[in-house]
């Protein structure tokens, strides 16, 4: 692709003032780098991924409200994590993190364990215990 043909489509990255570096060919036929604000196929894929993340967060929030899961699952989804990543951050086995999703187990967690989660999510223990209604 030629330097002047590098796509500059609108995307979620543009809102965050982020640009991708791509390779293009200049007037002399040399490879050069050029910044791009977006490219339609990538924009579509990114929008779909963001929409899916937002749905997962909302579903987790609803499960917390219905007392089917603990706020840990909600905050995990909100911070775009999965169980293996969260487990590594809090220094616990994955099965223990999954167990902490159970509301009955979550209620019995020690302050020390709650603090580990709160630190990872960069919130206070009280905020961890009660999700915000947004």
C-alpha positions, 0 to 999 in steps of 0.5 A: 500500500502506498503511503498516501493510501494508508486508511484513516477511518474512524474507530474506537482507537481514534476516540482514545487518540491512539494510532496504529503504525503501519508499513507503506511504500513512499514515492521512491518505493522504499518501505516507511512507517505511517500512522493510521487512525483506523481501517474499516475491517479492523474497526468492525472487529474492534467494535464487535469485541468492545460490544461483547465485553460490555455485554459480559460486564452487564450479564455479570452485574445482573448475576450479582444483583440476582445473587447468583455470583459475587462481585468478584466476577463482575469486577473481573469482567469490568477489568477485562480479565479472565480467571487465570489472569485474576488468579495470578494477580491475587496469588491464588489457585484458579479453583479458589478464585472460581469458588469465591464467585459463590455468594455464600463463600464470598461473604465469608472471605477474610479481610486479607483476601478481600484486600487482595482483590480490591488491590487488583481492581484498584478499589476499596473493600466496601466498593468490592462488596457492593457494586455500583448501580450505574 
